[in-house]
Amino acid sequence: MGEKTANISVRIPDEYRKRLQLQADRKGISFNAHILRVLEIHLMNSGFGPTSLTSASSRLFQIRCEPYLDNVDETTWAFFIDEPKYEKERAYYLIGIGRTVLRDWKVKDKATVSKEIGLALLGFYNRRGMEIDRLIFNQYPGPDNDGRRVLQVAEVPETIEEFLDLLMTEKWTDKYVDQSEKSQDIRRGRPESALYR
């Protein structure tokens, strides 16, 4: 952990301390690590933590992003969908923008724009009532590509501003997205019993 830390003293009722210690022991982590995780989840819920979304069914998801592909055809990011409540990665999507779209939008910083568009799309699907760990993209054939989505010129307006406006007002339609009854990790083989461990 390369982050700067500070030592602080917090006074909490003994009853809370005991509960938190029991939870930490059950998870096999230190008391301090457990307190930090509880705080991180609270910050995500209140909009001050890492990128997160609360679904229509009140599930909290944390989104982690990493650059995936930047070549002549597309610029794509990997989006990891974690459910902090269970400390599990629930889904993994590759969301990108095709080169013609980037050219038409006159994008200079392809990586940043692709990341922000990916996050905007996940927010759009979430506002439409879709559980973001259950998305299926049918743009490319095959079960290994059900998490891959690349925006192409025929499906977006001429400017990035127009596209973001359509997403915010929920006036855009994505013909390549659907929702499964199960989260992606369960579809790909994680037993449901492992979710609660």
C-alpha positions, 0 to 999 in steps of 0.5 A: 500500500503506497498511499500516505497514512495518518494515525488517528485515535477514534473513540467508539462504544465497546459494543461496536468494537466487539462487533467489528472485531468479530467481523474481522475475525470471521473474514480473517483480516486485521481489525484495522483492515476491516475498519478501513473497508467499512469506511471505504464502503461508506464513502462509496455509498455517499459518493466520496469514494472510488467510482461506484454505482448503486443499482435499482435493487440497492446493490452497491458496485465499485468499478475499477478501470484499466487500459486494455487496448489502444491500436489503430482500430479501437481504444478500449478499457477493462471495467471490473465490477466489484460488489464490496458487500461480498468482496467479489468481482462480479463482472468484467467488461471491455468497453471501447470506441472505434477509430472512426468515432474517435476521429469524427469526435476529434478526440486528442486524448483517446485513453481518457475519453474512452475511459469516461465514455465507458463509465458513462455507459455503465451509468446509463445502463444502471439508470435504465434499471439494469444490474451492471453485473448481469449485462450481456453484449451481443455485438461480437459472436461467442460466449467469450465476447459477451462482455465486449462492447465497442462503439461504432460510428453508425450508432453515435451522433456526430459529437461527443457532447451530443452522445453524452446528452443522449446518455444523460437524458436516456434517449440513446438505445443500445441494440447490443445490450441485454441483461441476464438473470445471473451475474457474469461471474455465475454465468462463467462458473463461479458457484453461487455458494462461493458468493457468500464466503 
